[in-house]
Amino acid sequence: MTALAAGSSEALLREIADRMAVRRLVDLYARYADRRDAKGQAALFAEDAPTRATPRTVSPSSFSRAVPS
């Protein structure tokens, strides 16, 4: 059941805010991907989240900077 069906304006506002936050995250991730900015993409994740970049997804010059040794 969505917040709208539940009839709670607070729940509806929270759902809208959550959806906007997810949309912004997706937009930022895509922008960094277009720029081949692996560090920017990695910054969108929680500090303890595992991330991995591969040579096929990152330019060779930035690959060594994007992946910790």
C-alpha positions in Angstrom: 0.0 0.0 0.0 1.4 3.4 -0.9 1.4 6.4 1.4 -1.3 8.0 -0.7 -3.6 5.0 -0.2 -2.9 5.0 3.5 -4.0 8.7 3.7 -1.2 10.0 5.7 0.2 13.3 4.4 3.4 12.8 6.5 3.9 9.4 5.0 3.2 10.8 1.5 5.8 13.6 1.9 8.4 11.1 3.2 7.7 8.8 0.2 8.1 11.8 -2.2 11.3 12.9 -0.5 12.7 9.3 -0.6 11.9 9.0 -4.3 13.5 12.3 -5.1 16.7 11.2 -3.2 16.9 7.9 -5.1 16.4 9.8 -8.4 19.2 12.2 -7.5 21.5 9.3 -6.6 20.8 7.6 -9.9 21.3 10.9 -11.8 24.6 11.5 -10.1 25.8 7.9 -10.7 25.0 8.3 -14.4 26.7 11.6 -14.6 29.9 10.2 -13.0 29.7 7.2 -15.3 29.4 9.4 -18.4 32.5 11.3 -17.2 34.3 8.0 -16.4 34.7 9.3 -12.8 35.1 6.2 -10.7 36.0 8.2 -7.6 32.8 10.2 -7.9 30.8 7.0 -8.3 32.5 5.4 -5.3 31.8 8.5 -3.2 28.0 7.8 -3.6 28.3 4.6 -1.6 28.6 4.2 2.2 32.2 4.3 3.3 32.1 0.6 4.3 30.4 -0.5 1.0 32.6 -2.7 -1.2 33.2 -1.2 -4.6 35.1 -2.6 -7.6 36.2 -1.0 -10.8 37.5 -3.0 -13.8 39.8 -1.9 -16.6 36.9 -2.1 -19.0 34.8 0.4 -17.0 37.6 2.9 -16.1 40.1 4.5 -18.3 43.6 3.1 -17.7 45.0 6.4 -16.4 42.3 6.7 -13.7 42.1 2.9 -12.9 45.0 2.9 -10.6 43.6 5.9 -8.7 40.1 4.4 -8.5 41.0 1.0 -7.1 42.9 0.9 -3.8 45.9 -1.4 -3.7 
